Amino acid sequence: MKNNHYTHTLLNYSTSTHFPEYTNELAIEQAISCLQKNLGNDILDLDTMRKIHMAKKIEQVKKLHSFALTPPKEESGRWQTYYKDSSGNRKCIKAGTEQELLEKLVDIYFSKSNIEKLTFDALFLEWLEYKKTITDSPNTITRHRQHYNKYFASCALSGKKLRQLDSLTLETEFNRIVRENNLSRKEWTNIRTIPKGMFEYAYRKGYINTTPMDKVQIFVKFRQVVKETGKTQTYNTEELLQINQYLDAKYTETGDTAFLAVKLNFLLGLRVGELVTLRWDDIIENHLHVVREEVRNQEAGTYEVVEHTKTHTDRYVLLVPKAAALLDKIDRQSEYIFTRNRERLTSRQIAYVLEKYAERNGVRTKSTHKMRKTYASVLHTHGVPLDEIRAQLGHSTSQTTLGYIYNPLTETETADLIAKAL
């Protein structure tokens, strides 16, 4: 039992990123020799330990390597895959067997010389490849690349080797970025995701002993942000009346269900991607079963339907009589509720309705998301419990829901309400 304990401890040390001094063969051999003196020379086998050590490294490589391992097409062929070098260039490597190919990847991933050459830019590219393997959102990858190119690609960190970057170097540069770009706290928090993720990745791979991001502080003043109000975040009582009159008139004139979709969403509070993917079989008695959404691939510029919501949880939204009456006006010509020429409407077409309304009425455009905030705010104003509003919106916490609630009343209605209360 005692011998097993020592063996287990050695294995943990030999593959742990927390103890990088044990990640080379010489150190492992010295550690084994030390244990052998205490346990007896016949107890531990060096070759066996090396094989176990390599197997552990291979398991790590399999989790990190983002390119496919391709078997040979012919019997005499070779296994092959790709990797990105320290400059971000794609390289091909080949081997006679899958095991040999994996061992070559271990040499690449855990080579001390490669780690010494690794730069801030190369780490970003490697981290981004890793992120592609753990997210199903190409838009997230696109956003990371855009933010990196805007704020980090030409900064003082670009081209510097990873081992040269301590917390003070990062702190100096990040404070400069915040100051010169006049960033708000929220904007910096979003951008900070990139270096935070990069150094956490480097730490987990054993490139560095600790992540310097833990000690980085921002001392410069963030840009002051004017707090949003109901005037900009919701359609107030008068605006709701006006836009509904406009939608009724346009639907009567054109028969286009896009106008009914906008009108309906003030009564449902759905994300616009959820709204345009509603199907007739989602109607269950007096509820709508929200189970999917539309996503836009920013790189391809296409719209796709995915069988999950933003939070990967379904929900049932109450279909009030007024909403049910609107649905009764629509012919069931397709599996989707909102169509044009039998083709499903997209979120862009819904946004266009709001843009044209604003243009024709000489007012500022309010986005499709403002319909969702209007729905939440109206429910709150009329006394619907916060937790029920949260459930209808599909939020996981009430704190998120509070960020959707504003005053949707006109100034006159608000003044009358305050006077009545006092």
Secondary structure, DSSP 4 states (H G I P E B T S, - for coil): -HHHHHHHHHHHHHH-TT-GGGSSHHHHHHHHHHHHHHH-TTT--HHHHHHHHHHHHHHHHHHH--S--BPPSSTT--EEEEEE-TTS-EEEEEESSHHHHHHHHHHHHH-HHHHHH-BHHHHHHHHHHHHHHH-S-HHHHHHHHHHIIIIITTSTTTT-BGGG--HHHHHHHHHHHHHHTT--HHHHHHHHHHHHHHHHHHHHHTS-SS-GGGG----SPPPP-PPP-HHHHS--HHHHHHHHHHHHHHHHHH--HHHHHHHHHTTT---HHHHTT-BGGGEETTEEEE--EEEEETTTTEEEEESS-TTS--EEEE--HHHHHHHTTS---SSBSSEETTEEP-HHHHHHHHHHHHHHHT-----HHHHHHHHHHHHHHTT--HHHHHHHHT-SSHHHHHTT----S-HHHHHHHHHHH-
